[in-house]
Amino acid sequence: MSWRRSIRWIFPLNGPVLALSVVLLYGALVFVHLRNFGGDPSAFIAAGDQYVDAAKLPSPILIKHDSAGYDGEFYYRLALDPFTGKRTADGITLDNPATRGARIGYPLLAWAASLGHPAFLPWAMIALNLAGLAAITLLATGLVKSHGLPAWRGVIVPLYPGFTLTLVRDTTEIVATAAALAALACAMRQRYWLAAAMLSCAVITRETTLFYLAGFGIVELLRSVRQRRWSRTLVPLAIPAIVFGVWQIFIARYWGASSYSGTSQNLGIPLEGFMRYIAGEWRQLLIVPRTPLFRLHLYYFATAIFVAAMIALSAAVIARRRSDPSLTATWGLYVALVVCLTTAIWVQPYDYMRACTDCVVVSAILVALSRQTWPSVTALLMVIPLWRASFWFLKLYDV
């Protein structure tokens, strides 16, 4: 038996083993975060007293004083009653009911997982995100194995540092990515109806996941035009867009406002927001080189550069013209979205790392599916230290 086979026999790097390893890694992060807050799982909700009235809550949660809190408090509120039509209920006021209500997938699952018991809900939200990370790992490793490539490449996807921020703030990205990645995997196996069903679930969890099948639709439409024939494949590929449109209309009528009200400032001139943020963080690094804030701003700078580096790395893979054209088209749509993000998003990692999730995940899939090994190794060399840095960032600054 060769040494390589011996290692594989002792440490089988298959999907389930890698998924368990990823869950244990993130489980360690959960443990540390819980310890920082005295074992209180409601700390992950990141509630603030600006929107939360402690006296009216159905079950006590940790609340930050003189704080607006973060998005997780609104998903917690919806998970208490997913069918609510009230802006203020259960002691929590929704800041933008239409926007929050449009992302009902994660709160609805949390409500079901907690069996409708408010006391169980904080644990259910954490458990759902850990289950989502396991699913992402299984899907990513399964996808690369189906292309005859080693499973370890798939861990580039679940080790995206942005997922650490999602996990400790009870937001939607992990669950939405799991459903969207399932849709992508199905589409690449030409199981389009199942892909449509999975992405329909994803778009009511996070609207930006809509683009995961858009590239497949574009390529199929161009093929149909070129061959001058109708393709039945276009029907399932169009379903998530139809579901998305119908859902947005329903939300607008239900809450009396568009889910996009107040978000127009998020998109602007390409690269302007990114370049301003990078320049600002670079100036901060020059100002505070010998202070405790230096490491913090270095983390901010590194995470932003990481997003750009993953896009550049996947672009290098595409340039060799060996990537799936549908996946490439999807990647192009997400890159276009990311480069247009303004300084309303390029503020701090909790904002831009969440906003860039879909783009980085698709980029990581392109890298993992490359026939050459060096792109995956390069990605891991970037991902692993930055994931560890995120662990440090949350331990020191998220208390």
MOSUL-V987972 format. One record per backbone hydrogen bond with DSSP energy under -1.0 kcal/mol. NH is the residue of the N-H (numbers start at 1). CO is the residue of the C=O. If there is no record, write none. Layout:
nh->[NH | NH]
co->[CO | CO]
This chain:
nh->[6 | 7 | 8 | 9 | 10 | 11 | 14 | 18 | 19 | 20 | 21 | 22 | 23 | 24 | 25 | 26 | 27 | 28 | 29 | 30 | 31 | 32 | 33 | 34 | 35 | 36 | 38 | 39 | 40 | 43 | 44 | 45 | 49 | 50 | 51 | 52 | 53 | 56 | 64 | 70 | 73 | 74 | 75 | 76 | 77 | 78 | 79 | 80 | 81 | 84 | 89 | 92 | 93 | 94 | 100 | 101 | 102 | 103 | 105 | 108 | 109 | 110 | 111 | 112 | 113 | 114 | 115 | 116 | 117 | 120 | 121 | 124 | 125 | 126 | 127 | 128 | 129 | 130 | 131 | 132 | 133 | 134 | 135 | 136 | 137 | 138 | 139 | 140 | 141 | 142 | 143 | 144 | 145 | 146 | 148 | 149 | 153 | 154 | 155 | 156 | 157 | 159 | 160 | 163 | 164 | 166 | 167 | 168 | 169 | 171 | 176 | 177 | 178 | 179 | 180 | 181 | 182 | 183 | 184 | 185 | 186 | 187 | 188 | 190 | 191 | 195 | 196 | 197 | 198 | 199 | 200 | 201 | 202 | 203 | 205 | 206 | 209 | 210 | 211 | 212 | 217 | 218 | 219 | 220 | 221 | 222 | 223 | 224 | 225 | 226 | 227 | 229 | 234 | 235 | 237 | 238 | 242 | 243 | 244 | 245 | 246 | 247 | 248 | 249 | 250 | 251 | 252 | 253 | 254 | 255 | 256 | 261 | 263 | 266 | 268 | 271 | 272 | 275 | 276 | 277 | 278 | 279 | 280 | 281 | 282 | 283 | 284 | 285 | 286 | 287 | 288 | 291 | 294 | 297 | 298 | 299 | 300 | 301 | 302 | 303 | 304 | 305 | 306 | 307 | 308 | 309 | 310 | 311 | 312 | 313 | 314 | 315 | 316 | 317 | 318 | 319 | 321 | 328 | 329 | 330 | 331 | 332 | 333 | 334 | 335 | 336 | 337 | 338 | 339 | 341 | 342 | 345 | 346 | 347 | 351 | 352 | 353 | 355 | 356 | 357 | 360 | 361 | 362 | 363 | 364 | 365 | 366 | 367 | 368 | 369 | 370 | 377 | 378 | 379 | 380 | 381 | 382 | 383 | 384 | 386 | 387 | 388 | 389 | 390 | 391 | 392 | 393 | 394 | 395 | 396 | 397 | 398]
co->[2 | 3 | 4 | 5 | 6 | 7 | 12 | 14 | 15 | 16 | 17 | 18 | 19 | 20 | 21 | 22 | 23 | 24 | 25 | 26 | 27 | 28 | 29 | 30 | 31 | 32 | 35 | 34 | 37 | 40 | 41 | 42 | 64 | 67 | 48 | 48 | 91 | 53 | 47 | 46 | 70 | 71 | 71 | 72 | 73 | 74 | 75 | 76 | 77 | 81 | 92 | 89 | 51 | 87 | 96 | 97 | 98 | 100 | 204 | 104 | 105 | 106 | 107 | 108 | 109 | 110 | 112 | 111 | 114 | 117 | 117 | 120 | 121 | 122 | 123 | 124 | 125 | 126 | 127 | 128 | 129 | 130 | 131 | 132 | 133 | 134 | 135 | 136 | 137 | 138 | 139 | 140 | 141 | 142 | 145 | 144 | 150 | 151 | 152 | 153 | 154 | 155 | 157 | 160 | 161 | 162 | 163 | 164 | 166 | 166 | 172 | 173 | 174 | 175 | 176 | 177 | 178 | 179 | 180 | 181 | 182 | 183 | 184 | 187 | 186 | 191 | 192 | 193 | 194 | 195 | 196 | 197 | 198 | 199 | 202 | 202 | 206 | 207 | 208 | 209 | 213 | 214 | 215 | 216 | 217 | 218 | 219 | 220 | 221 | 222 | 223 | 224 | 231 | 232 | 233 | 234 | 238 | 239 | 240 | 241 | 242 | 243 | 244 | 245 | 246 | 247 | 248 | 249 | 250 | 251 | 252 | 258 | 260 | 263 | 340 | 339 | 269 | 271 | 272 | 273 | 274 | 275 | 276 | 277 | 278 | 279 | 280 | 281 | 282 | 283 | 284 | 288 | 291 | 293 | 294 | 295 | 296 | 297 | 298 | 299 | 300 | 301 | 302 | 303 | 304 | 305 | 306 | 307 | 308 | 309 | 310 | 311 | 312 | 313 | 314 | 315 | 318 | 324 | 325 | 326 | 327 | 328 | 329 | 330 | 331 | 332 | 333 | 334 | 335 | 338 | 266 | 342 | 342 | 345 | 348 | 348 | 349 | 351 | 352 | 354 | 356 | 357 | 358 | 359 | 360 | 361 | 362 | 363 | 364 | 365 | 367 | 373 | 374 | 375 | 376 | 377 | 378 | 379 | 380 | 382 | 383 | 384 | 385 | 386 | 387 | 388 | 389 | 390 | 391 | 392 | 393 | 394]
